[in-house]
Amino acid sequence: MTRRMTEQELLACFDEAVRDGHIFVTYQPKINHATGRMIGAEALMRWTNPEFGMQYPSDFIPVLEKNDLIYRADLAVFESVCRFLRYCLDNHIDPVPISVNMSRYDIYRKKYVEAIEELRRKYDVPVKYLHIEVTETSAIGGMELMSSVLKQLHENGYIVEMDDFGSGYSSLNVLKDLAVDVIKLDMRFLSGNIGGRGGTIISAIVQMAKWLGTPIIAEGVETMDQADYMKSIGCKYIQGYLYSKPVVQDEFLKKMQKLEHEPMKPAMDLITAMDAGKFWDPTSMETLIFNHFVGGAVIFTYQNGKAEILRVNKKYIREIGMNMIEQEILNTDPLLGLDEKNLKIYCDTLERAIASDDEEVCETWRTICSKICGEDKICVRSYIRLIGRTDNQYLFYAMVQNITAEKNRFNQLYESERRFRFASEQANVYAWEVDLATKRMRPCFRCMRDLNIPPVVENYPEPVIENGIFPPDYADMYREWIKKLENGEVDHLEGVIPLTVGRVPFYVRYSLERDENGKPLKAYASATLVVDS
């Protein structure tokens, strides 16, 4: 027999339900829709009565909340999850993180965080396997208390997920003020339709979560169309009936053992070495430097051959803008003024920056259109570095120089073949740089052209000694030079060394670059032909 129990009946058998496991846990998996792997699960409270059968959460939870019993039920769920995780660990079963709901009534109880910590320690469950879900509506009217509870949870090592994001009335304010680690997006935005106004809002939320570095889970996904749409806008984590309804513990254990696991990652992985997230904080040192102490600088996104400028500084406007205002530049496609040849150069540089995680440089000619000054063609040297990435979108920081005048002077100097040969041959200077940590050397164009040195030389200086550029009788001395630079013993080295099999004398000079801690970073070298007077 299945019948909806009355409030009095629910209250009368509550203690028995907690004691005998009639209030129990079901688990709904969270899946990476791009890989099919499990990233976690949510623990959901259920109640079955021996006489009246299964009771709907919408019926019994309001009764428990009204009568100040929900916290006991929530603690029973938390303990059941800890017991399950302990079972997995004892039996060498690799578990996934389980998220447990924390109601607004739990938040109002001062000792609730201490209570769940006591249970976690009782079962000796590593905190990485337990996430806490709070609802957006829990924060409304009690932001200060909510912030305090989140701080306690974070101090104890818990990941905090915001459940039902978008269902409340103050979503952006809540997200701004609460330091949650994961956003669970309420799929009711779509209301059965893919795209439209709801889809536009969801897409904007997903993009916003990327810049916050916050993973986002689409909750309530029921169809493949919904899942594919969410993946297409950058949200690959899915929870809902498409993959699994909430299932009892034994069935979930089988699913968990069957599927491969993977950790949940932020939507946008910001490069920590640059503390890229602080570029958005107007009071940060990064922003101060960006605005005042570097040259022309720009932050932009790149995805599938398209770019969008997010931020520029005033020097960028002066370098590029031709009296354009900042909003004009932000509204302009930065790739639009590049012809086919220069577009390929620029996009290839972006791809190199993605692959190397290092600064890459290119020079491109582009057409700039200004309402005030009309149209002009300029040459820009760009120093580009990747500062963030998602599966298919990249965030770049670039410093730019308008080198049009320099290029024009160069072109005038080499306007004839005779002048070009004269200028290049009279230079008689070779240059290269050495990354001291990796022993990787990068030569100049003349080194590659005249001495047949490849663009990158590994395990420097051994290959150039072996091929005879540095003669054998100078090899040990040259190795000692490199060792002194690696150890940071000197900042400069110089001397006359005969180079190549012809033993042509060159004046070789090294300068050392150190990092902010004074450790050796790179060595810059030049070799100038010694001309007898």
Protein Blocks (a to p, Z undefined) as FASTA:
>chain_A
ZZdddfklmmmmmmmmmmnomaccdddddddfknopafbdcdddddddfklopadfklmm
mmmmmnopmmmmmmmmmmmmmmmmmmmmmnopacddddddddfklmmpmklmmmmmmmmm
mnopafklpccdddfklmgoplmmmmmmmmmmmmnopacddehihjamklmmmmmmpccf
bdcddfklnnopagjjllmmmmmmmmmmmmnopacddehiabfklmmmmmmnopabdcdj
kloccddfklmmmmmmmpccdddddfbacdfklommlmmmmkbmklmmmmmmcccddddd
deehiacdfbdcfklmmmmnnopafklmmmpcfklmpcfklmmmmmmmmmmmmmnopacd
dddddddddfklopaddddddddddfbdcfkbccdddddddfklmmmmmmmmmmpfklmm
mmmmmnopacddddfklopacddfklmmmnopafbdghiaklmmmnomagfklmmmmmmm
mmmmmnopafbdcddddehjkopacdddddddddfkopafbdcddddddddZZ
